[in-house]
Amino acid sequence: MLNLKTLRKENKAKQSDIANKLSIARSTYQSYEYGVAEPDIKTLIALADYFDVSLDYLCGRQNKNLIFADSLSEKKKELINLIKDLDDDSTLIALGFVAKLANKPIDEVLQKIK
C-alpha cells in the first residue's frame, strides 16, 4: 500500500481514526501502511472510499488526479472530448478561456501544468 501513509497525512488523520472508521484494529491498519500485510478487497474498497481515491491510486498504479467520467455531467464529458482533439496551442487558449470562466488567475492555472 504505497500511498496509505501519504493519504493519511494529507487528510490529517491518525492511524487509529482510520482503523476505527474501518472497524479494524489500529495494529492491522498499521501493518497495511508498513507493507507487512495487505488488506482484503472489502477493506481496500473501504480505504479507497475513505480517502476518495481509486483502487489503482491506492495501490500505486495511477495518478491521484485522474478524473472519472462517470461522475461528470454529459456537458462536461462533451467538453473533455472536444479538448482531447485540440493541438497544444489551442489547448492553451482553451485553458485561458476556462480559467477566466472559473474566475481563476491564468498564472495560477499555468503554474499547475508546468
Secondary structure, DSSP 8 states (H G I E B T S, - for coil): -TTHHHHHHHTT--HHHHHHHHTS-HHHHHHHHTTSS---HHHHHHHHHHHT--HHHHTTSS-TT---GGGS-HHHHHHHHHHHTS-HHHHHHHHHHHHHHTT--HHHHHHHH-
